[in-house]
Amino acid sequence: YQRRVRGISSGNGMDKFSGGLRLTGLDDFITPGQACIKPVSIPKKNTLAKIQLEDDGYFEITADHKKERLEPAKINLNDCLACSGCITSAESVLITAQSKEEYFTRLANKTTENKIFVISLSPQSRASVAAHFNLNIYSAHRKLITFFKKHLGADYVFDTTFSRDLSLLEIREEFVSRYRKTYIEQEVAGTESHLPMLASACPGWICYAEKTHGEFVLPYISTTRSPQQVMGSLVKVYFANKLNKKANEIYHTAVMPCYDKKLEASREDFYQEIFETRDVDCVLASNEILDVIQELKVDFVSLEESPLDTLFTNVDASGQLFGSVGGSGGYLEVIFKYAAKELFGKEVTTLEYKTGRNSDFKEVSLEVMGKRCCTLHLPMAFVIFKIW
């Protein structure tokens, strides 16, 4: 974690993705010099030929026993995400569209393509930059706005704390709806159970769940979009309309704490067919921003503090930033307090956590008239699949 916050990378770059994505096989990474462990089909030039796999590549063997090396199969990030085999193939090779190099390539074409550049900043990345330069959060945020607009060509800078609050409002409603369908409507209509509900904004966790548990676990995963993708919809739909622009006339970049968010932005779920654009075009990790600051030789601490773009930024009457508090994005706290009031008429101000079956689990329960009515668990994200 310290290496990432300080912008220092080690190894061949694969350590930048979450350990969770590597749980199913620690030796299945690929680098540019290696072939994918589950390559896509390779068309044969000769219908009578055979394709032979050798230690140094794929070869086509013709009927007259001539051998010709085949070019490596080219697959993109979406192919890897849709693959039922290795989930780490995409990590170090196939994310060229989610890199600072790609960002600057698009920036160079900004005028000719007539694009509006929007950057959405996560509170986690803001905190990392603040810690790196020993600044307070508010000052770091304003300096980042200056940096993004002056050096990265941004026209607008928004705060994903705003979209996180929208995501939290939606997910608390989803939980209450699932609870009612499970414990109220089920008794009347015989509907199937919709609980437990698994809530997470971690794309590595979602990807791992899909690849290892598939259809068994998918019905229980919350359908609410993550703050990153909520902001993507706001920018490419609402904000585009506000500017009288089409969605593909905005280049939207999200600054996030984790490389796994690049995988999330690349999913087909978040691609607009009509305008042929993604809700989030590019994701830059916190340490990539620190790398760019260093590469451009910017004296970040000396940058002026720019005013906030308040449309999609949580700012109170005094001009201070604010947002929901709580670990893991605040999901448990917000869901528990809302469910207690909405379902049982109980006002909860403070949550009392108890250690679950081991130190990897925390839980909080609501009791009404001595009866436990609702229990929410806060596990270490990937641990939950060991008991599922």
KASUL-V834871 format. One line per field, one symbol per residue. phi: phi as a letter, one per 30 degrees, with the letter a starting at -180 (. if undefined). A space follows every 50 residues. Layout:
# KASUL-V834871
phi=???
This chain:
# KASUL-V834871
phi=.dddddiccbicjdddcddedcddldccdbbeccdddbdddcdddbdcdb cbcbdckcbccddcidcbdcdedcbcddddddddcdcceddccccddbbd ddedddddcedddhcccbcccddddeddddddchcdeddddddddddddd ccidcbbccdddddddddddddddddddddddccddddcidddcbdccca cddddddddddcbhddcedcdecdddeedddeddddcddddddhcdedcc cccccbdbddddddddddecccddchbcdbdbbcdeddddddedddhcdd ddddcdddddecbdbdddicdbadckdhiieddddddddeddcbicdccb ccdbdddaddbbbbbccbhicdcabccbcdeddeddcd
